[in-house]
Amino acid sequence: MTKTTLKAQSQWLAKRKLELGVSGTGYVPSNDGGRRSPSKRSLLAKLRKAAQESPVALKFKAKF
C-alpha cells in the first residue's frame, strides 16, 4: 500500500494537470481500465449492452 498526504497528492495533481494542459475543477481524467477487476469488466459490459438495447436514453452519459 502506498501512503501519501493530501498536500503531496494535490501537488502531484496540479503538476499532472499542467503537463496535460488542463485547467479548472471540472476535469475528470479518463480511466483506461488497465487495473479493472474481471467482475467490474463484466458489470460494465452488461451496462453497455443494456444501454444499447434500451429504447429510452440513459439519464447519464458514461465512458464504458
C-alpha atoms as an extended CHARMM CRD file, in Angstrom:
* protein
*
        64  EXT
         1         1  MET       CA              0.0000000000        0.0000000000        0.0000000000  PROA      1               0.0000000000
         2         2  THR       CA              1.2510000000        3.4350000000       -0.9080000000  PROA      2               0.0000000000
         3         3  LYS       CA              0.7230000000        6.1960000000        1.6370000000  PROA      3               0.0000000000
         4         4  THR       CA              0.6630000000        9.8720000000        0.7800000000  PROA      4               0.0000000000
         5         5  THR       CA             -0.5510000000       13.1130000000        2.2380000000  PROA      5               0.0000000000
         6         6  LEU       CA             -3.3260000000       15.2480000000        0.8530000000  PROA      6               0.0000000000
         7         7  LYS       CA             -0.8270000000       18.0490000000        0.2610000000  PROA      7               0.0000000000
         8         8  ALA       CA              1.5050000000       15.7650000000       -1.7220000000  PROA      8               0.0000000000
         9         9  GLN       CA             -1.4090000000       14.3990000000       -3.7600000000  PROA      9               0.0000000000
        10        10  SER       CA             -2.6320000000       17.9160000000       -4.5220000000  PROA      10              0.0000000000
        11        11  GLN       CA              0.8390000000       18.9390000000       -5.6760000000  PROA      11              0.0000000000
        12        12  TRP       CA              1.1350000000       15.8700000000       -7.9000000000  PROA      12              0.0000000000
        13        13  LEU       CA             -2.2980000000       16.5090000000       -9.3920000000  PROA      13              0.0000000000
        14        14  ALA       CA             -1.5130000000       20.1700000000      -10.0920000000  PROA      14              0.0000000000
        15        15  LYS       CA              1.7290000000       19.1380000000      -11.8370000000  PROA      15              0.0000000000
        16        16  ARG       CA             -0.0720000000       16.4760000000      -13.8940000000  PROA      16              0.0000000000
        17        17  LYS       CA             -2.7980000000       18.8980000000      -14.9650000000  PROA      17              0.0000000000
        18        18  LEU       CA             -0.1090000000       21.3360000000      -16.1350000000  PROA      18              0.0000000000
        19        19  GLU       CA              1.5430000000       18.5570000000      -18.1500000000  PROA      19              0.0000000000
        20        20  LEU       CA             -1.7970000000       17.7400000000      -19.7950000000  PROA      20              0.0000000000
        21        21  GLY       CA             -2.7020000000       21.3880000000      -20.3510000000  PROA      21              0.0000000000
        22        22  VAL       CA             -5.8710000000       21.0660000000      -18.2920000000  PROA      22              0.0000000000
        23        23  SER       CA             -7.2730000000       23.7970000000      -16.0880000000  PROA      23              0.0000000000
        24        24  GLY       CA            -10.2550000000       24.2670000000      -13.8120000000  PROA      24              0.0000000000
        25        25  THR       CA            -12.0170000000       21.9240000000      -11.4240000000  PROA      25              0.0000000000
        26        26  GLY       CA            -14.3870000000       20.1870000000      -13.8470000000  PROA      26              0.0000000000
        27        27  TYR       CA            -11.7300000000       17.8720000000      -15.2360000000  PROA      27              0.0000000000
        28        28  VAL       CA            -12.0900000000       14.1400000000      -14.6510000000  PROA      28              0.0000000000
        29        29  PRO       CA             -9.3490000000       12.0250000000      -16.2270000000  PROA      29              0.0000000000
        30        30  SER       CA            -10.2830000000        9.0250000000      -18.3370000000  PROA      30              0.0000000000
        31        31  ASN       CA             -9.7760000000        5.6180000000      -16.8340000000  PROA      31              0.0000000000
        32        32  ASP       CA             -8.1690000000        3.2410000000      -19.3130000000  PROA      32              0.0000000000
        33        33  GLY       CA             -9.3560000000        0.2790000000      -17.2390000000  PROA      33              0.0000000000
        34        34  GLY       CA             -5.9550000000       -1.3540000000      -17.0970000000  PROA      34              0.0000000000
        35        35  ARG       CA             -6.3600000000       -2.3570000000      -13.4580000000  PROA      35              0.0000000000
        36        36  ARG       CA            -10.0720000000       -3.1910000000      -13.6000000000  PROA      36              0.0000000000
        37        37  SER       CA            -11.2020000000       -6.4130000000      -11.9490000000  PROA      37              0.0000000000
        38        38  PRO       CA            -12.9540000000       -9.1290000000      -14.0000000000  PROA      38              0.0000000000
        39        39  SER       CA            -16.1960000000       -8.5290000000      -12.0850000000  PROA      39              0.0000000000
        40        40  LYS       CA            -16.0830000000       -4.7960000000      -12.8790000000  PROA      40              0.0000000000
        41        41  ARG       CA            -15.4270000000       -5.5680000000      -16.5560000000  PROA      41              0.0000000000
        42        42  SER       CA            -18.4200000000       -7.8800000000      -16.5780000000  PROA      42              0.0000000000
        43        43  LEU       CA            -20.6430000000       -5.2660000000      -14.9330000000  PROA      43              0.0000000000
        44        44  LEU       CA            -19.5950000000       -2.5860000000      -17.4210000000  PROA      44              0.0000000000
        45        45  ALA       CA            -20.2110000000       -4.9440000000      -20.3420000000  PROA      45              0.0000000000
        46        46  LYS       CA            -23.7460000000       -5.6200000000      -19.0630000000  PROA      46              0.0000000000
        47        47  LEU       CA            -24.3620000000       -1.8860000000      -18.6370000000  PROA      47              0.0000000000
        48        48  ARG       CA            -23.0900000000       -1.2050000000      -22.1590000000  PROA      48              0.0000000000
        49        49  LYS       CA            -25.3820000000       -3.8810000000      -23.5880000000  PROA      49              0.0000000000
        50        50  ALA       CA            -28.3950000000       -2.6150000000      -21.6170000000  PROA      50              0.0000000000
        51        51  ALA       CA            -27.7170000000        0.9410000000      -22.7920000000  PROA      51              0.0000000000
        52        52  GLN       CA            -27.5680000000       -0.1800000000      -26.4260000000  PROA      52              0.0000000000
        53        53  GLU       CA            -30.7860000000       -2.1980000000      -26.1560000000  PROA      53              0.0000000000
        54        54  SER       CA            -32.7550000000        0.3900000000      -24.1920000000  PROA      54              0.0000000000
        55        55  PRO       CA            -35.3680000000        2.3530000000      -26.1470000000  PROA      55              0.0000000000
        56        56  VAL       CA            -35.0400000000        5.1360000000      -23.5720000000  PROA      56              0.0000000000
        57        57  ALA       CA            -31.8550000000        7.1600000000      -23.3220000000  PROA      57              0.0000000000
        58        58  LEU       CA            -29.9720000000        6.7800000000      -20.0580000000  PROA      58              0.0000000000
        59        59  LYS       CA            -30.0820000000        9.7300000000      -17.6860000000  PROA      59              0.0000000000
        60        60  PHE       CA            -26.3090000000        9.7660000000      -17.5070000000  PROA      60              0.0000000000
        61        61  LYS       CA            -23.5010000000        9.5290000000      -20.0100000000  PROA      61              0.0000000000
        62        62  ALA       CA            -20.5190000000        7.3670000000      -19.2700000000  PROA      62              0.0000000000
        63        63  LYS       CA            -17.3680000000        6.1930000000      -20.9480000000  PROA      63              0.0000000000
        64        64  PHE       CA            -17.5880000000        2.4220000000      -20.7210000000  PROA      64              0.0000000000
